[in-house]
Amino acid sequence: MTKVSGYDLNNTLVKSLKGDIDPNNEVSQQDLASAHELSFHNDIKNLKGCNVYIVCVPTPVDQNKVPNLTHLIKACKDIAPYVNNDDVVVFESTVYPGATEKICIPILEEISGKTCLTDNLAKTSNIFHVGYSPERINPGDKDRNISDITKVTSGSSQTSQIIIKKIYNKIIKAGVHNAGAIKVAEAAKVLENIQRDVNIALMNEFSNLCNKIGIDTQEVIRAAKTKWNFLHFTPGLVGGHCIGVDPYYLTDLAHRENCDVDLIRTARLINEAFPVKVAQRILSKLLENEILPNKAKILICGVTFKENVTDIRNSKVKELIDELVRWNIHVSVHDPNLPISIIRENFSENIIQDLNKNNFDAIVFAVGHEQFKAISSLTIQNLCLGRQKLIIFDLKSILDKRTFSNDELEILTL
């Protein structure tokens, strides 16, 4: 049985995990309680005695969309004093290709007084191993946990690659793919998310056109996906700490390397602007129904960055709300996945706990939580009571419009 220590600066998180509660709802209480060789700490001294260090810290961008490696650099400085001979350090945080070797390894070598093993270095007794293995967890996905997703690994030397692959093979049932070089593994992670970003940008741009000429985008998608090689992407808000962030790591590198990546950059611009486009569509529909913005009452259902998670980092729903408020629209919010205290800390809007309210002019399903998908047609019909017209903006296409036929209800999708 392998002994594992979890270390984090967030003492509230550590206390919660010690009590077998995962605030992110990714790991069950039962699984945490049964992990007898697992312990959690917020004291750096507890790293002493470990021989494998897996670094999973945030790598965001700043307000100017420039990569911020502050957390990664600090993590390197924190663990370096504890790195002993033949120890292994693996980075999972998203970075630009080359960051592990240019930034992380020099810090580890300088503070530890040891040398990272490479194929050009004869093995001595004063070395350590470094690898990169991008995290591939899909938050909120209960059908694919870490062991069910193929793991990409890499190492600073062939020996390091073998060691690191063996470590991950212990827990990954789906298999481990050795990328052969750290830069390749780093680039693979960024590419995975850029591909999704570009494809969603295509659908967002296409959706804008369909809206202009009066075509239902979802109907077009249903028709197009009958062809076997059509890639089924849908329009929507692109937030979170992966798809909405990772492309900037590559565009920043490309800028420094004087390399054009116009498609990637344009896709980011399209997706960054989409919350405002959605708000404009909502405003246009309100005016079409002779509802003045300063008289309109809208309920936003879902404020997390994606469905079935409790994470609101870089949620584009916040930008959608801000744009609606800018037009003096009265906005209320509802999210069954979040405690009221968390919503209150991050949103100044009125918080609604009961969906059976019927005093809204429009309801926006901004996130596709399972709770929203389970809403009955009766609940929707009740929301129409007393209204001349209830407009529902189903941004995630979670409602089947064919089950609703009353004249008091209009359901719109992207």
VEXZALUM-182693 format. One line per 3 residues: number of its first residue (from 1); their letters; for each residue x, y, z of N, C-alpha, C. Coordinates in steps of 0.05 Angstrom, whole numbers, plus 5000, padded with zeros to 4 digits. Layout:
N
NUM	a	X/Y/Z/X/Y/Z/X/Y/Z; ...
END
This chain:
414
1	mtk	5017/4976/5000/5000/5000/5000/5018/5025/5000; 5012/5043/4981/5028/5068/4979/5017/5089/4998; 5035/5101/5013/5027/5123/5030/5027/5149/5015
4	vsg	5005/5164/5016/5002/5189/5001/4995/5212/5019; 5009/5234/5016/5003/5259/5031/4993/5280/5012; 4972/5293/5019/4961/5316/5004/4968/5342/5018
7	ydl	4980/5360/5004/4988/5386/5016/4975/5409/5001; 4964/5428/5016/4952/5451/5003/4954/5475/5022; 4956/5499/5011/4957/5523/5027/4930/5531/5039
10	nnt	4909/5521/5027/4881/5527/5035/4874/5510/5059; 4875/5521/5083/4870/5506/5108/4841/5497/5109; 4823/5513/5099/4794/5505/5099/4790/5480/5082
13	lvk	4803/5479/5059/4802/5455/5042/4813/5431/5056; 4837/5435/5068/4850/5413/5082/4832/5401/5104; 4820/5419/5120/4802/5411/5142/4779/5395/5131
16	slk	4768/5404/5109/4745/5391/5097/4752/5363/5088; 4775/5360/5074/4784/5334/5065/4791/5315/5088; 4802/5326/5109/4807/5310/5133/4781/5299/5144
19	gdi	4759/5313/5140/4733/5304/5149/4719/5287/5128; 4734/5279/5108/4724/5262/5087/4703/5275/5069; 4705/5302/5067/4686/5317/5051/4702/5331/5029
22	dpn	4695/5326/5004/4707/5340/4981/4689/5363/4973; 4697/5388/4977/4679/5411/4970/4672/5412/4941; 4688/5399/4924/4684/5400/4895/4666/5377/4885
25	nev	4658/5359/4904/4640/5337/4898/4651/5318/4876; 4678/5317/4874/4690/5299/4855/4695/5271/4866; 4701/5270/4892/4707/5245/4906/4686/5241/4928
28	sqq	4675/5217/4930/4654/5212/4950/4665/5210/4978; 4648/5215/4998/4656/5213/5026/4665/5185/5032; 4652/5165/5021/4659/5137/5026/4687/5131/5016
31	dla	4694/5141/4992/4721/5136/4981/4742/5149/4997; 4737/5174/5006/4757/5188/5023/4761/5174/5050; 4739/5165/5061/4740/5151/5087/4755/5124/5086
34	sah	4753/5112/5063/4766/5085/5060/4795/5087/5052; 4805/5111/5046/4833/5114/5037/4851/5117/5062; 4857/5095/5075/4870/5096/5101/4899/5106/5100
37	els	4912/5103/5076/4940/5111/5073/4942/5140/5062; 4919/5154/5061/4918/5181/5051/4915/5201/5074; 4932/5222/5075/4931/5243/5095/4933/5270/5082
40	fhn	4922/5290/5096/4922/5318/5085/4935/5337/5104; 4950/5356/5093/4966/5374/5110/4966/5402/5098; 4970/5422/5114/4976/5449/5104/5002/5460/5116
43	dik	5017/5442/5128/5044/5448/5138/5065/5436/5119; 5081/5453/5108/5101/5445/5088/5120/5424/5099; 5124/5423/5125/5143/5404/5137/5134/5375/5133
46	nlk	5109/5371/5128/5099/5344/5124/5108/5332/5098; 5121/5348/5081/5131/5337/5056/5156/5321/5061; 5168/5325/5083/5193/5310/5089/5188/5280/5090
49	gcn	5205/5266/5076/5203/5237/5074/5189/5227/5049; 5176/5245/5034/5164/5237/5009/5186/5233/4988; 5180/5215/4969/5200/5211/4947/5188/5216/4920
52	vyi	5162/5221/4918/5149/5229/4893/5132/5253/4899; 5136/5274/4883/5121/5299/4887/5106/5305/4861; 5079/5306/4863/5062/5312/4840/5050/5340/4845
55	vcv	5057/5359/4828/5050/5387/4831/5025/5393/4814; 5004/5401/4827/4978/5407/4814/4968/5434/4823; 4981/5455/4815/4974/5482/4825/4961/5498/4802
58	ptp	4945/5518/4808/4933/5534/4786/4953/5549/4770; 4948/5551/4744/4965/5567/4726/4946/5585/4710; 4937/5606/4722/4917/5624/4709/4931/5644/4690
61	vdq	4916/5663/4681/4927/5686/4667/4919/5711/4682; 4934/5733/4679/4927/5757/4693/4906/5773/4678; 4900/5797/4687/4879/5813/4674/4885/5821/4646
64	nkv	4911/5819/4638/4919/5825/4611/4922/5800/4594; 4912/5777/4605/4913/5751/4591/4942/5741/4587; 4959/5749/4605/4987/5739/4605/4990/5717/4625
67	pnl	5003/5695/4618/5006/5672/4636/5018/5681/4663; 5006/5671/4684/5015/5677/4711/5025/5651/4724; 5051/5648/4727/5063/5623/4737/5071/5626/4766
70	thl	5060/5646/4780/5067/5651/4808/5064/5626/4826; 5041/5613/4823/5036/5589/4840/5055/5567/4834; 5062/5564/4808/5080/5542/4800/5108/5547/4811
73	ika	5117/5572/4808/5144/5579/4818/5145/5575/4848; 5125/5583/4863/5124/5580/4892/5125/5550/4899; 5110/5534/4885/5110/5505/4890/5137/5493/4887
76	ckd	5151/5502/4866/5179/5492/4861/5197/5499/4885; 5194/5524/4894/5211/5534/4916/5204/5519/4942; 5178/5512/4945/5170/5499/4970/5180/5471/4972
79	iap	5179/5456/4950/5186/5427/4951/5216/5422/4947; 5230/5441/4935/5258/5437/4929/5275/5430/4953; 5271/5442/4977/5288/5434/4999/5284/5406/5008
82	yvn	5262/5393/5000/5256/5366/5009/5263/5345/4989; 5273/5353/4965/5279/5334/4944/5306/5321/4950; 5305/5294/4952/5329/5279/4957/5338/5263/4932
85	ndd	5360/5249/4935/5371/5234/4913/5351/5214/4902; 5348/5213/4876/5330/5195/4861/5300/5200/4866; 5294/5223/4878/5266/5230/4881/5254/5238/4854
88	vvv	5228/5238/4852/5214/5244/4827/5195/5268/4831; 5197/5287/4813/5178/5310/4813/5163/5310/4787; 5137/5309/4788/5120/5309/4764/5102/5334/4765
91	fes	5101/5349/4744/5083/5372/4742/5058/5365/4725; 5035/5373/4736/5010/5368/4721/4996/5394/4713; 5006/5416/4723/4993/5442/4717/4998/5449/4687
94	tvy	4978/5462/4675/4980/5470/4647/5001/5492/4644; 5020/5489/4626/5040/5509/4620/5045/5510/4590; 5061/5529/4581/5068/5530/4553/5091/5510/4549
97	pga	5094/5499/4524/5116/5480/4519/5144/5492/4526; 5158/5479/4543/5185/5489/4550/5186/5500/4578; 5163/5505/4591/5163/5518/4617/5175/5500/4639
100	tek	5170/5474/4638/5181/5456/4659/5211/5457/4659; 5223/5456/4635/5252/5455/4633/5265/5482/4637; 5251/5504/4628/5263/5530/4630/5258/5544/4658
103	ici	5236/5537/4671/5229/5551/4696/5231/5532/4720; 5218/5509/4718/5216/5492/4742/5242/5478/4749; 5255/5465/4730/5279/5450/4736/5301/5467/4747
106	pil	5307/5491/4735/5328/5508/4747/5323/5515/4776; 5298/5520/4784/5292/5527/4812/5297/5503/4830; 5288/5479/4821/5292/5455/4836/5322/5449/4840
109	eei	5337/5453/4818/5366/5447/4820/5381/5467/4838; 5374/5492/4836/5388/5513/4851/5383/5509/4881; 5358/5504/4889/5352/5503/4918/5359/5476/4929
112	sgk	5355/5454/4914/5361/5427/4925/5391/5421/4925; 5406/5434/4907/5434/5428/4905/5439/5402/4889; 5418/5392/4876/5420/5367/4861/5415/5373/4831
115	tcl	5419/5353/4814/5417/5357/4786/5395/5339/4774; 5379/5351/4756/5358/5336/4743/5371/5317/4722; 5363/5292/4724/5375/5272/4705/5365/5276/4677
118	tdn	5383/5277/4658/5377/5278/4630/5393/5256/4616; 5386/5250/4591/5401/5229/4576/5429/5237/4571; 5435/5263/4572/5463/5272/4567/5480/5273/4592
121	lak	5467/5265/4614/5481/5267/4640/5486/5238/4650; 5510/5233/4656/5517/5207/4668/5505/5206/4696; 5491/5184/4703/5477/5182/4729/5497/5182/4751
124	tsn	5492/5200/4770/5508/5201/4794/5490/5197/4818; 5501/5200/4842/5485/5196/4866/5471/5222/4875; 5474/5242/4859/5463/5269/4867/5443/5279/4846
127	ifh	5425/5261/4838/5406/5269/4817/5377/5265/4826; 5359/5278/4812/5330/5273/4815/5317/5272/4788; 5293/5262/4787/5278/5258/4762/5256/5279/4760
130	vgy	5251/5289/4736/5229/5307/4731/5212/5297/4708; 5186/5301/4710/5168/5293/4689/5144/5312/4687; 5130/5310/4665/5106/5326/4661/5083/5307/4652
133	spe	5061/5309/4666/5038/5292/4659/5012/5308/4663; 5002/5320/4641/4979/5338/4643/4954/5325/4655; 4941/5340/4673/4916/5329/4685/4895/5329/4663
136	rin	4878/5309/4664/4857/5306/4644/4829/5301/4657; 4827/5309/4682/4801/5306/4696/4780/5323/4682; 4757/5312/4679/4734/5327/4668/4715/5333/4691
139	pgd	4716/5357/4703/4700/5363/4727/4671/5358/4722; 4658/5346/4742/4629/5341/4740/4622/5315/4726; 4641/5302/4714/4636/5277/4698/4640/5253/4717
142	kdr	4617/5241/4724/4618/5218/4742/4623/5192/4728; 4623/5192/4701/4627/5168/4686/4657/5163/4679; 4672/5185/4681/4701/5182/4675/4717/5194/4698
145	nis	4728/5177/4715/4745/5187/4735/4774/5184/4727; 4793/5191/4744/4821/5193/4736/4831/5166/4725; 4822/5144/4735/4832/5118/4726/4822/5110/4699
148	dit	4800/5123/4690/4787/5116/4665/4797/5132/4641; 4815/5151/4646/4824/5168/4625/4854/5163/4620; 4861/5158/4594/4889/5153/4587/4906/5175/4597
151	kvt	4929/5168/4609/4947/5188/4620/4971/5192/4602; 4977/5217/4596/5001/5223/4580/5023/5229/4600; 5046/5216/4597/5069/5221/4615/5094/5228/4598
154	sgs	5113/5239/4612/5139/5245/4600/5160/5247/4622; 5185/5248/4614/5206/5250/4634/5231/5263/4623; 5248/5272/4641/5272/5287/4633/5293/5268/4621
157	sqt	5290/5242/4625/5309/5222/4613/5293/5197/4608; 5305/5179/4593/5291/5153/4588/5287/5138/4614; 5305/5140/4632/5302/5127/4659/5279/5140/4674
160	sqi	5278/5166/4673/5256/5181/4686/5229/5173/4674; 5228/5170/4648/5203/5163/4634/5193/5136/4644; 5210/5117/4647/5203/5091/4655/5192/5091/4684
163	iik	5206/5106/4701/5197/5108/4729/5170/5121/4732; 5167/5143/4718/5142/5159/4720/5118/5143/4707; 5123/5129/4686/5102/5113/4674/5093/5091/4693
166	kiy	5112/5079/4707/5105/5058/4727/5088/5069/4750; 5095/5094/4758/5079/5106/4780/5050/5109/4772; 5045/5120/4748/5018/5125/4740/5003/5099/4732
169	nki	5018/5079/4723/5006/5054/4716/4992/5041/4740; 5001/5048/4764/4989/5037/4788/4960/5045/4792; 4953/5068/4781/4925/5078/4785/4909/5082/4760
172	ika	4922/5083/4737/4908/5088/4711/4901/5062/4697; 4875/5055/4697/4866/5031/4684/4865/5034/4654; 4861/5058/4644/4857/5063/4616/4884/5062/4600
175	gvh	4906/5062/4615/4932/5060/4602/4948/5086/4603; 4974/5084/4599/4991/5108/4600/5006/5110/4573; 5005/5135/4562/5019/5140/4537/5044/5157/4543
178	nag	5067/5147/4537/5092/5161/4541/5097/5180/4517; 5097/5206/4523/5100/5226/4501/5129/5228/4491; 5148/5217/4506/5175/5217/4496/5191/5241/4503
181	aik	5179/5264/4506/5193/5288/4514/5174/5306/4530; 5184/5321/4549/5168/5338/4566/5153/5359/4549; 5167/5371/4530/5154/5392/4513/5130/5381/4498
184	vae	5132/5356/4489/5110/5343/4474/5086/5341/4492; 5090/5331/4516/5068/5328/4535/5055/5355/4542; 5072/5375/4546/5062/5402/4552/5045/5413/4529
187	aak	5055/5409/4504/5041/5418/4481/5015/5403/4476; 5014/5377/4483/4990/5361/4479/4968/5372/4496; 4974/5379/4521/4953/5389/4539/4941/5415/4528
190	vle	4958/5433/4519/4948/5459/4509/4932/5454/4483; 4941/5436/4466/4927/5430/4441/4899/5419/4447; 4896/5402/4466/4870/5390/4473/4849/5411/4477
193	niq	4856/5431/4493/4837/5452/4499/4834/5473/4477; 4856/5478/4463/4854/5497/4440/4835/5486/4419; 4837/5460/4414/4820/5448/4393/4790/5453/4400
196	rdv	4783/5449/4426/4756/5454/4434/4748/5483/4433; 4767/5500/4440/4762/5529/4440/4756/5538/4411; 4772/5529/4392/4769/5537/4364/4742/5527/4353
199	nia	4735/5502/4359/4710/5491/4349/4686/5504/4361; 4687/5511/4387/4664/5525/4399/4662/5553/4388; 4685/5566/4382/4685/5593/4370/4671/5592/4343
202	lmn	4677/5571/4327/4664/5567/4301/4634/5566/4305; 4625/5550/4325/4596/5548/4329/4584/5573/4340; 4599/5588/4356/4588/5614/4366/4585/5634/4343
205	efs	4605/5634/4325/4603/5653/4302/4580/5644/4284; 4578/5618/4280/4556/5608/4263/4529/5614/4275; 4527/5611/4302/4503/5617/4316/4494/5646/4313
208	nlc	4514/5664/4314/4508/5693/4310/4495/5698/4283; 4506/5684/4262/4495/5687/4235/4467/5676/4233; 4463/5652/4245/4437/5639/4244/4416/5657/4258
211	nki	4424/5669/4280/4406/5687/4294/4398/5711/4276; 4417/5721/4261/4411/5744/4243/4391/5737/4221; 4393/5713/4211/4376/5706/4188/4352/5689/4196
214	gid	4349/5685/4222/4325/5671/4231/4325/5641/4229; 4348/5628/4231/4350/5599/4230/4356/5589/4258; 4344/5566/4265/4349/5553/4291/4376/5538/4289
217	tqe	4396/5547/4303/4422/5534/4302/4421/5505/4310; 4406/5499/4331/4404/5471/4340/4392/5453/4319; 4373/5463/4304/4361/5447/4282/4382/5442/4261
220	vir	4399/5462/4255/4420/5458/4236/4440/5437/4245; 4447/5438/4271/4466/5419/4282/4455/5391/4281; 4429/5388/4288/4416/5361/4287/4417/5350/4258
223	aak	4414/5367/4239/4415/5358/4211/4444/5351/4203; 4462/5368/4211/4490/5364/4203/4503/5339/4215; 4495/5333/4240/4509/5311/4254/4499/5284/4244
226	tkw	4480/5283/4225/4473/5258/4213/4495/5247/4195; 4514/5264/4188/4537/5255/4173/4558/5244/4192; 4570/5221/4185/4587/5207/4204/4611/5222/4214
229	nfl	4622/5240/4198/4647/5254/4206/4642/5283/4215; 4617/5290/4221/4612/5316/4232/4620/5317/4261; 4635/5337/4270/4643/5340/4297/4621/5355/4313
232	hft	4609/5342/4332/4586/5354/4346/4595/5373/4368; 4600/5398/4360/4605/5420/4380/4580/5438/4379; 4576/5451/4402/4553/5469/4404/4562/5497/4413
235	pgl	4546/5517/4406/4553/5544/4416/4549/5547/4446; 4563/5566/4458/4559/5569/4487/4581/5587/4499; 4577/5592/4525/4596/5607/4540/4621/5590/4546
238	vgg	4645/5601/4542/4669/5586/4546/4685/5599/4569; 4682/5587/4593/4696/5598/4616/4713/5576/4629; 4716/5578/4655/4732/5558/4670/4761/5564/4669
241	hci	4776/5545/4680/4805/5548/4682/4821/5532/4662; 4808/5521/4642/4822/5505/4621/4818/5518/4594; 4794/5513/4581/4790/5522/4554/4793/5552/4551
244	gvd	4783/5567/4572/4784/5596/4570/4810/5608/4578; 4829/5591/4586/4855/5601/4596/4879/5590/4579; 4879/5564/4575/4902/5550/4563/4911/5562/4536
247	pyy	4893/5570/4518/4902/5582/4493/4921/5605/4496; 4917/5621/4518/4934/5644/4522/4963/5636/4528; 4967/5612/4539/4995/5602/4543/5009/5597/4517
250	ltd	4994/5588/4497/5006/5583/4471/5009/5609/4455; 4989/5627/4456/4992/5652/4441/5014/5670/4453; 5018/5668/4480/5039/5683/4492/5066/5673/4482
253	lah	5069/5646/4481/5094/5634/4472/5098/5641/4442; 5077/5640/4426/5079/5646/4398/5088/5675/4393; 5078/5693/4410/5086/5721/4408/5116/5724/4413
256	ren	5126/5710/4434/5154/5712/4441/5172/5699/4420; 5160/5679/4406/5175/5665/4385/5171/5677/4357; 5156/5700/4356/5150/5714/4331/5136/5695/4311
259	cdv	5116/5680/4321/5102/5661/4304/5072/5668/4304; 5060/5668/4280/5032/5675/4277/5014/5652/4285; 4994/5657/4302/4974/5637/4309/4947/5651/4308
262	dli	4941/5662/4284/4917/5680/4281/4891/5665/4287; 4889/5640/4279/4864/5625/4283/4858/5622/4313; 4879/5614/4328/4876/5610/4357/4869/5636/4371
265	rta	4882/5657/4363/4877/5683/4375/4849/5693/4368; 4840/5690/4344/4814/5698/4336/4792/5683/4350; 4796/5657/4353/4777/5640/4367/4773/5650/4396
268	rli	4795/5658/4409/4793/5668/4436/4777/5694/4437; 4782/5712/4417/4767/5737/4416/4737/5732/4413; 4730/5713/4395/4702/5707/4391/4689/5697/4417
271	nea	4702/5678/4430/4690/5667/4455/4690/5686/4478; 4710/5704/4479/4711/5724/4500/4687/5744/4497; 4680/5749/4472/4659/5769/4467/4631/5756/4468
274	fpv	4629/5730/4469/4603/5717/4467/4583/5724/4490; 4592/5727/4515/4572/5734/4536/4557/5760/4529; 4571/5779/4518/4558/5804/4510/4539/5799/4487
277	kva	4546/5782/4468/4529/5775/4445/4503/5763/4456; 4506/5744/4475/4482/5731/4487/4464/5752/4501; 4477/5770/4516/4461/5790/4530/4446/5808/4510
280	qri	4459/5814/4487/4446/5830/4467/4422/5816/4455; 4424/5789/4452/4401/5774/4442/4378/5775/4462; 4385/5772/4487/4364/5773/4508/4350/5800/4508
283	lsk	4366/5822/4506/4355/5849/4506/4337/5853/4482; 4346/5843/4458/4331/5846/4434/4303/5832/4436; 4303/5809/4448/4278/5794/4451/4259/5807/4471
286	lle	4271/5819/4492/4254/5834/4511/4240/5857/4497; 4256/5873/4482/4245/5896/4468/4224/5887/4447; 4229/5864/4434/4210/5854/4415/4183/5848/4428
289	nei	4185/5840/4454/4160/5834/4468/4151/5858/4485; 4161/5882/4477/4153/5907/4490/4158/5908/4520; 4180/5895/4528/4188/5896/4556/4212/5914/4558
292	lpn	4209/5936/4571/4231/5955/4574/4253/5944/4593; 4278/5948/4587/4300/5937/4604/4297/5944/4633; 4291/5969/4639/4290/5977/4668/4265/5966/4682
295	kak	4247/5954/4667/4224/5941/4679/4226/5910/4679; 4246/5900/4665/4249/5871/4661/4260/5858/4686; 4250/5834/4691/4260/5817/4712/4268/5790/4700
298	ili	4294/5784/4704/4305/5759/4692/4317/5742/4714; 4312/5716/4711/4325/5696/4729/4346/5681/4714; 4371/5681/4725/4393/5666/4713/4396/5640/4728
301	cgv	4392/5618/4715/4395/5591/4728/4422/5579/4721; 4439/5578/4741/4466/5567/4738/4487/5589/4735; 4507/5589/4754/4528/5609/4752/4556/5597/4752
304	tfk	4558/5571/4754/4584/5558/4753/4595/5559/4724; 4620/5551/4721/4632/5554/4694/4623/5532/4675; 4613/5510/4686/4602/5488/4670/4582/5472/4686
307	env	4570/5452/4673/4549/5437/4686/4560/5418/4708; 4544/5415/4729/4548/5395/4750/4574/5399/4765; 4583/5423/4768/4607/5429/4784/4600/5452/4804
310	tdi	4618/5456/4823/4614/5477/4843/4635/5499/4839; 4648/5499/4816/4670/5518/4811/4660/5542/4795; 4664/5566/4805/4656/5590/4791/4679/5606/4780
313	rns	4703/5594/4781/4726/5608/4770/4723/5614/4741; 4727/5640/4734/4726/5648/4706/4699/5640/4693; 4678/5641/4708/4652/5635/4696/4642/5658/4679
316	kvk	4636/5652/4654/4626/5673/4636/4598/5681/4642; 4584/5666/4659/4557/5674/4667/4558/5701/4682; 4580/5706/4697/4584/5731/4711/4585/5754/4691
319	eli	4598/5751/4669/4600/5772/4648/4573/5776/4635; 4558/5754/4631/4531/5757/4620/4513/5773/4638; 4515/5767/4664/4499/5782/4684/4507/5811/4685
322	del	4533/5816/4685/4542/5844/4686/4532/5860/4662; 4531/5848/4639/4521/5862/4615/4492/5868/4617; 4476/5849/4628/4448/5853/4631/4443/5875/4652
325	vrw	4458/5875/4673/4455/5895/4694/4462/5923/4683; 4481/5924/4665/4489/5949/4652/4466/5962/4638; 4447/5946/4629/4423/5956/4615/4400/5960/4635
328	nih	4407/5961/4661/4388/5966/4683/4366/5944/4685; 4372/5920/4675/4354/5898/4678/4357/5886/4707; 4335/5880/4719/4335/5868/4746/4341/5838/4744
331	vsv	4363/5830/4754/4372/5802/4751/4372/5788/4778; 4362/5764/4778/4363/5746/4801/4378/5721/4793; 4391/5707/4812/4407/5683/4805/4398/5659/4822
334	hdp	4402/5635/4810/4395/5610/4823/4415/5589/4815; 4426/5575/4834/4444/5552/4827/4442/5532/4849; 4430/5509/4844/4426/5488/4864/4452/5474/4873
337	nlp	4474/5478/4857/4499/5465/4864/4516/5481/4884; 4508/5506/4889/4525/5523/4906/4510/5531/4932; 4525/5532/4954/4513/5542/4979/4506/5572/4975
340	isi	4486/5581/4988/4477/5609/4986/4500/5628/4993; 4517/5620/5012/4539/5637/5021/4559/5642/4999; 4564/5621/4982/4583/5624/4960/4572/5643/4939
343	ire	4546/5639/4933/4534/5657/4913/4534/5686/4922; 4528/5689/4948/4527/5716/4959/4554/5730/4959; 4576/5714/4963/4603/5725/4963/4611/5735/4935
346	nfs	4600/5723/4914/4609/5729/4887/4589/5743/4869; 4564/5744/4878/4544/5758/4862/4527/5776/4880; 4523/5800/4871/4508/5820/4886/4478/5818/4880
349	eni	4471/5802/4860/4443/5800/4851/4426/5785/4872; 4400/5789/4869/4381/5775/4886/4383/5745/4882; 4383/5729/4904/4386/5700/4903/4359/5687/4906
352	iqd	4352/5670/4887/4327/5655/4887/4333/5626/4894; 4319/5615/4914/4322/5587/4921/4300/5569/4910; 4277/5581/4904/4254/5565/4895/4247/5573/4866
355	lnk	4248/5553/4849/4243/5558/4820/4213/5562/4815; 4196/5557/4834/4167/5559/4830/4157/5588/4832; 4175/5607/4829/4168/5635/4828/4157/5641/4800
358	nnf	4138/5660/4798/4127/5665/4772/4126/5695/4766; 4145/5710/4777/4145/5739/4772/4168/5747/4755; 4177/5729/4736/4199/5736/4719/4189/5739/4690
361	dai	4201/5758/4676/4195/5761/4647/4210/5741/4630; 4234/5733/4640/4250/5715/4625/4267/5698/4644; 4272/5673/4636/4290/5655/4651/4312/5646/4633
364	vfa	4336/5648/4642/4359/5640/4626/4372/5615/4639; 4371/5593/4625/4385/5569/4634/4414/5571/4623; 4432/5582/4639/4459/5587/4630/4478/5564/4633
367	vgh	4471/5545/4650/4488/5522/4656/4470/5497/4655; 4481/5475/4644/4464/5451/4641/4466/5432/4664; 4461/5441/4689/4461/5423/4712/4440/5401/4708
370	eqf	4446/5378/4719/4426/5356/4718/4400/5364/4731; 4401/5380/4751/4376/5389/4765/4358/5404/4746; 4370/5419/4728/4354/5434/4708/4343/5416/4687
373	kai	4358/5396/4679/4348/5377/4659/4325/5362/4669; 4324/5359/4696/4302/5343/4708/4277/5359/4713; 4278/5385/4707/4254/5402/4712/4231/5392/4695
376	ssl	4208/5389/4707/4184/5379/4693/4171/5401/4677; 4156/5392/4657/4141/5411/4641/4120/5426/4658; 4111/5412/4680/4091/5425/4697/4104/5449/4711
379	tiq	4129/5446/4720/4143/5469/4733/4145/5492/4714; 4152/5486/4689/4155/5508/4669/4128/5521/4664; 4107/5504/4663/4080/5515/4658/4072/5533/4681
382	nlc	4078/5525/4706/4071/5542/4729/4085/5569/4728; 4109/5569/4717/4124/5594/4715/4110/5614/4696; 4093/5603/4679/4079/5620/4660/4054/5633/4671
385	lgr	4044/5623/4694/4019/5633/4705/4021/5662/4711; 4001/5677/4702/4000/5705/4708/4017/5722/4690; 4030/5710/4671/4048/5725/4653/4035/5726/4625
388	qkl	4038/5749/4613/4029/5752/4585/4047/5735/4567; 4072/5735/4573/4092/5719/4558/4116/5713/4575; 4124/5688/4577/4148/5681/4591/4168/5672/4570
391	iif	4192/5684/4570/4213/5678/4551/4234/5661/4566; 4241/5638/4554/4262/5622/4565/4285/5621/4546; 4308/5629/4555/4333/5627/4539/4348/5602/4548
394	dlk	4346/5581/4532/4359/5555/4539/4386/5554/4526; 4406/5565/4539/4433/5568/4527/4446/5541/4524; 4438/5520/4539/4451/5494/4537/4433/5473/4524
397	sil	4410/5482/4513/4391/5464/4499/4384/5440/4517; 4376/5445/4541/4369/5423/4560/4339/5417/4560; 4323/5435/4548/4294/5430/4547/4285/5421/4520
400	dkr	4266/5403/4519/4255/5393/4494/4232/5411/4487; 4236/5429/4468/4216/5449/4461/4190/5436/4450; 4192/5411/4441/4168/5398/4430/4148/5391/4451
403	tfs	4156/5391/4477/4137/5384/4499/4122/5409/4509; 4129/5432/4498/4115/5457/4507/4101/5469/4483; 4075/5475/4486/4060/5485/4463/4043/5509/4470
406	nde	4043/5518/4496/4026/5540/4502/4036/5567/4491; 4017/5585/4486/4024/5611/4473/4038/5630/4492; 4036/5624/4519/4049/5642/4539/4079/5636/4542
409	lei	4089/5617/4527/4117/5608/4531/4132/5609/4505; 4156/5620/4506/4173/5620/4482/4201/5611/4491; 4211/5589/4479/4237/5578/4487/4256/5583/4464
412	ltl	4278/5596/4470/4299/5603/4450/4325/5590/4458; 4340/5581/4438/4366/5569/4442/4387/5585/4426; 4412/5579/4431/4433/5592/4417/4435/5582/4388
END
